[in-house]
Each structure stands twice: as C-alpha cells, then as structure tokens.
Amino acid sequence: MTFGSSLLAAIPGLRHAFFTREGGISSGIYQGLNGGLGSNDDPANVAENRRLMAEQMGVAPERLLSVHQIHSPDAVVVTGPWQGDKPRADALVTRTEGIAIGVTAADCGPILFADASARVIGAAHAGWKGALTGVLESTIDAMEKLGADRAGIVAAIGPLIRQHSYEVGSEFVERFLDTDAENGVFFIPSVRAGHAMFDLAGFIRMRLENAGVLMIDDIGVDTYSDERFYSYRRSAHRKEPDYGRHVHAIALTSE
C-alpha cells in the first residue's frame, strides 16, 4: 500500500509513492516492506522489498536509487545507477527518465518535488537537522540548475512524525530559537516540564514557502502513531534493537 500526493498525481509522465510497510517480505520487528539497507534485516529480504518497490515505480531494481543519508544539507544530481559507492547526501535531483530517486525515512520528513514544465524532479530526506541546515533549499537550488523554476515546483510532504508525537528537550528548542527566534511558533508545551512538542511538518512547510515553493501538499500522516509505518522513536520507546525504513520515491516516465 502507498500514499500519494494529489498535486503530484496530476502531473503527466510522473510516478511517485510514499510507501507504507505493507506488502513486503520482512519479518519480526521489520515486518513488511523494509527498504532500509542500513538496517540489520536480512539483506536478501531488503533486496526483495526494494525490488517490489522498483516494480511499482516502473523501473528495474538497479534503477531505484538512494543515497547514503547523513542528516546533511547536501543534494546530488542523478543521471543513472551509481558507479561505485553511493554518495553521502540527503537529497537527489534528476531530469533523466526511467530512474526512480528515493529517500529512506522512519520519522524524518520525506519530501518529493517536481517541476512539470521543466521535467525535473527531486527527493529530500528532511529530519530536524537537515531541515534546519538547508537540505530543502539545496534540493530546490539543484533542481534550478537542471532547468527548474522554483515558482513552478510542486512539493509533497510525506509521512513523518507529527507534533503530537514529537517531544523534544529544552536544548533542542534553544537550538532552533538561536537560529531564528520566530521558530518558536513550531513548539507547544509538553506535559513534561522542560520539554516541548515540535512541529516538523510545519517547519518544513515554512522553509519551502520561504524558498519560493508555494504549491505544497502535506499527506498529514503520523509515522509514530500509525502502525502502518516504521518509526524510529516508537521502536526506541519499545526498546526494540532496530527498526525498518521506508523508501519514498519519484520517477519521470515517458509522457
């Protein structure tokens, strides 16, 4: 099962998917469609799960491409399957048909981008650190270098941990306020003293809007409370040794 964006779905020659954990072959704590190459799941199961996702995206397995994510602001341009090791980055952009670019997430924000006129797409992994340090802006800049116009870009915010599930400490809040005092609007008090609840989706939307992207679709799903999704924080609260990861991807197809 997948979730989609109505804005992206309206663009011809485009395929995208925010995958849930349903439909895969992994078992145990990874039950379902675990696409996390960095997890401790059986690599054969992960490979088969990624093959299933590639099939749904309409590409060969070796053409479903992701990066080695490091919670950075870095975006890379993709023209075909990697030669050698995957780049260390947190966003991918392309104008090449027949390859699917994807990011993995399990609470962090997956953002899919498309400029229908320029036929340029992007995918970004935006946890709090990447969003704060500029991964969304880097993705938009990289798309523009391929011919996109930020005023024509559609961005879809996928399943991520929502404010009612995302408790943070005072140091976290201070880091955001030190960057910009107006970031205080993304925090509400927690029931625990010295803690707050953080609106990651709202922060991402604000960064996108400030960067000039105004066509934004937020799927509105909370990975922590919705068992159809993997959640790093839920697994930590349950003291599980590891967790699965979703792949969220976008591809240009022949029109």
C-alpha positions as CSV (number, residue, x, y, z in Angstrom):
1,M,0.0,0.0,0.0
2,T,1.2,3.5,-0.8
3,F,0.1,7.1,-0.1
4,G,0.3,9.7,-2.9
5,S,0.0,13.4,-3.4
6,S,-2.9,14.7,-5.4
7,L,-0.7,17.5,-6.7
8,L,2.0,15.2,-7.9
9,A,-0.6,12.7,-9.3
10,A,-1.9,15.4,-11.5
11,I,1.4,15.8,-13.4
12,P,1.6,13.6,-16.5
13,G,4.7,11.5,-17.1
14,L,5.4,11.2,-13.4
15,R,5.2,8.3,-10.9
16,H,5.6,8.6,-7.2
17,A,4.9,6.7,-4.0
18,F,5.1,7.2,-0.2
19,F,5.4,3.5,0.7
20,T,3.9,2.0,3.9
21,R,5.3,-1.1,5.5
22,E,2.5,-3.3,3.9
23,G,3.3,-5.7,1.1
24,G,6.9,-6.7,1.9
25,I,8.5,-10.0,3.0
26,S,10.5,-8.9,6.1
27,S,9.5,-10.4,9.4
28,G,9.8,-9.7,13.2
29,I,10.5,-6.1,14.1
30,Y,11.0,-5.4,10.3
31,Q,7.6,-6.9,9.4
32,G,6.6,-5.7,6.0
33,L,8.3,-3.6,3.3
34,N,11.6,-2.7,4.9
35,G,13.7,-0.9,2.4
36,G,16.5,0.0,4.9
37,L,19.9,-1.0,3.6
38,G,21.3,0.3,6.8
39,S,19.1,-1.9,9.0
40,N,20.1,-5.3,10.4
41,D,17.4,-7.0,8.5
42,D,18.3,-9.9,6.2
43,P,19.8,-8.2,3.2
44,A,18.0,-10.7,0.9
45,N,14.7,-9.5,2.3
46,V,15.6,-5.9,1.9
47,A,16.7,-6.5,-1.7
48,E,13.4,-8.2,-2.5
49,N,11.4,-5.4,-0.8
50,R,13.3,-2.9,-2.9
51,R,12.6,-4.9,-6.0
52,L,8.9,-4.8,-5.2
53,M,9.1,-1.1,-4.8
54,A,11.1,-0.6,-8.0
55,E,8.4,-2.7,-9.8
56,Q,5.7,-0.4,-8.5
57,M,7.7,2.6,-9.6
58,G,8.1,1.1,-13.1
59,V,11.9,0.7,-13.1
60,A,14.4,-2.1,-12.8
61,P,15.7,-2.7,-9.3
62,E,19.1,-1.2,-10.0
63,R,17.4,1.9,-11.2
64,L,15.7,2.6,-7.8
65,L,18.4,4.9,-6.4
66,S,19.0,6.3,-3.0
67,V,22.0,7.9,-1.2
68,H,23.9,7.2,2.0
69,Q,22.0,9.6,4.2
70,I,23.9,11.6,6.8
71,H,21.4,14.3,8.0
72,S,23.2,16.8,5.9
73,P,22.0,19.7,3.7
74,D,23.7,18.1,0.6
75,A,21.9,17.3,-2.7
76,V,23.3,15.3,-5.6
77,V,22.4,15.2,-9.3
78,V,21.5,11.7,-10.6
79,T,21.9,10.6,-14.2
80,G,21.9,6.9,-13.8
81,P,22.8,4.0,-11.5
82,W,25.7,4.7,-9.2
83,Q,29.2,3.7,-10.3
84,G,30.8,2.5,-7.0
85,D,29.7,3.6,-3.6
86,K,26.6,5.6,-3.1
87,P,27.1,9.4,-2.5
88,R,26.8,10.6,1.1
89,A,24.0,13.2,0.9
90,D,20.3,13.7,1.8
91,A,18.7,14.7,-1.4
92,L,18.7,13.7,-5.1
93,V,17.5,15.5,-8.2
94,T,17.3,14.4,-11.8
95,R,15.9,15.1,-15.2
96,T,16.6,11.6,-16.5
97,E,13.6,9.4,-17.4
98,G,13.5,5.8,-16.3
99,I,15.2,6.1,-12.9
100,A,13.4,6.4,-9.6
101,I,15.1,8.6,-6.9
102,G,14.2,7.9,-3.3
103,V,14.9,8.7,0.3
104,T,14.6,6.4,3.3
105,A,12.8,7.6,6.5
106,A,11.3,6.3,9.7
107,D,10.0,9.5,11.3
108,C,12.1,12.1,9.4
109,G,10.3,14.0,6.6
110,P,10.4,12.7,3.0
111,I,9.8,15.5,0.6
112,L,9.2,14.8,-3.1
113,F,9.5,17.6,-5.7
114,A,8.5,18.1,-9.3
115,D,8.6,20.9,-11.9
116,A,6.1,19.7,-14.5
117,S,7.2,22.2,-17.2
118,A,11.0,21.6,-16.8
119,R,10.6,17.9,-16.2
120,V,12.9,18.0,-13.2
121,I,12.2,16.0,-10.0
122,G,13.8,15.8,-6.5
123,A,13.6,13.8,-3.3
124,A,14.8,15.0,0.1
125,H,15.3,13.5,3.5
126,A,14.5,16.2,6.0
127,G,14.8,15.3,9.6
128,W,15.1,18.2,12.0
129,K,18.8,18.6,11.4
130,G,18.6,18.5,7.6
131,A,15.6,20.9,7.6
132,L,17.4,23.3,9.9
133,T,20.7,23.3,8.0
134,G,19.2,23.7,4.5
135,V,18.5,20.4,2.7
136,L,15.2,21.7,1.2
137,E,16.9,24.8,-0.2
138,S,19.8,22.8,-1.5
139,T,17.3,20.5,-3.3
140,I,15.5,23.4,-4.9
141,D,18.8,25.0,-5.9
142,A,20.0,21.8,-7.5
143,M,16.7,21.5,-9.4
144,E,17.0,25.0,-10.7
145,K,20.5,24.2,-12.1
146,L,18.8,21.5,-14.1
147,G,16.3,24.0,-15.5
148,A,13.5,24.1,-12.9
149,D,11.8,27.2,-11.7
150,R,11.0,27.3,-8.0
151,A,7.8,29.1,-8.7
152,G,6.7,26.1,-10.7
153,I,7.8,23.4,-8.3
154,V,5.3,21.2,-6.5
155,A,6.4,19.7,-3.2
156,A,4.8,16.9,-1.3
157,I,5.5,16.3,2.4
158,G,5.2,12.6,3.2
159,P,4.6,10.5,6.3
160,L,6.6,11.8,9.2
161,I,6.5,12.2,13.0
162,R,3.8,14.8,13.8
163,Q,3.8,17.4,16.6
164,H,1.5,15.4,19.0
165,S,4.1,12.6,18.9
166,Y,7.4,14.6,18.8
167,E,8.5,15.6,22.3
168,V,11.9,17.3,22.5
169,G,14.1,18.7,25.2
170,S,15.0,22.3,26.0
171,E,18.3,22.2,24.3
172,F,16.5,21.2,21.1
173,V,14.2,24.2,21.4
174,E,17.1,26.5,22.1
175,R,19.0,25.4,19.0
176,F,16.0,26.4,16.8
177,L,15.5,29.7,18.7
178,D,19.2,30.6,18.4
179,T,18.9,30.2,14.6
180,D,15.7,32.3,14.4
181,A,13.6,33.5,17.3
182,E,10.5,33.1,15.1
183,N,11.0,29.4,15.1
184,G,9.2,29.4,18.5
185,V,5.9,29.1,16.7
186,F,6.8,25.4,15.9
187,F,6.8,24.4,19.6
188,I,4.0,23.9,22.1
189,P,4.4,23.0,25.7
190,S,4.6,19.3,26.6
191,V,3.0,17.8,29.7
192,R,6.6,17.1,30.9
193,A,8.4,20.1,32.4
194,G,11.3,21.3,30.4
195,H,10.0,19.7,27.2
196,A,8.1,20.8,24.2
197,M,6.3,19.3,21.2
198,F,7.9,20.1,17.8
199,D,6.0,20.6,14.5
200,L,8.5,19.2,12.0
201,A,5.9,19.3,9.2
202,G,5.1,22.9,9.9
203,F,8.8,23.8,10.0
204,I,9.4,22.1,6.6
205,R,6.4,23.9,5.0
206,M,7.7,27.3,6.3
207,R,11.2,26.6,4.8
208,L,9.7,25.6,1.5
209,E,7.5,28.7,1.4
210,N,10.4,31.0,2.3
211,A,12.4,29.4,-0.5
212,G,9.7,30.3,-3.0
213,V,7.8,27.0,-3.3
214,L,4.2,27.7,-2.9
215,M,2.4,24.5,-4.3
216,I,2.8,22.3,-1.2
217,D,0.8,19.1,-0.5
218,D,1.1,17.6,3.1
219,I,0.0,14.0,3.3
220,G,-0.7,14.6,7.0
221,V,0.2,11.1,8.3
222,D,2.0,10.5,11.7
223,T,4.6,7.7,11.5
224,Y,4.7,7.3,15.3
225,S,1.1,6.6,16.0
226,D,0.2,4.8,12.7
227,E,1.4,1.2,12.8
228,R,1.4,1.0,9.0
229,F,4.7,2.9,9.2
230,Y,8.1,2.2,10.7
231,S,9.0,4.7,13.4
232,Y,12.5,5.1,15.0
233,R,11.0,6.8,18.1
234,R,8.4,4.1,18.6
235,S,11.0,1.4,18.3
236,A,13.2,3.2,20.8
237,H,10.2,3.5,23.3
238,R,9.6,-0.2,22.9
239,K,13.3,-0.9,23.4
240,E,13.5,-2.8,20.2
241,P,17.1,-3.3,18.9
242,D,16.5,-1.9,15.4
243,Y,13.7,-0.6,13.1
244,G,12.7,-0.7,9.5
245,R,12.9,2.1,7.0
246,H,10.6,3.3,4.3
247,V,11.6,4.3,0.8
248,H,9.7,7.2,-0.7
249,A,10.4,7.7,-4.4
250,I,9.6,9.7,-7.5
251,A,10.3,8.9,-11.2
252,L,9.9,10.5,-14.6
253,T,8.3,8.3,-17.1
254,S,7.9,8.7,-20.8
255,E,4.9,11.0,-21.5
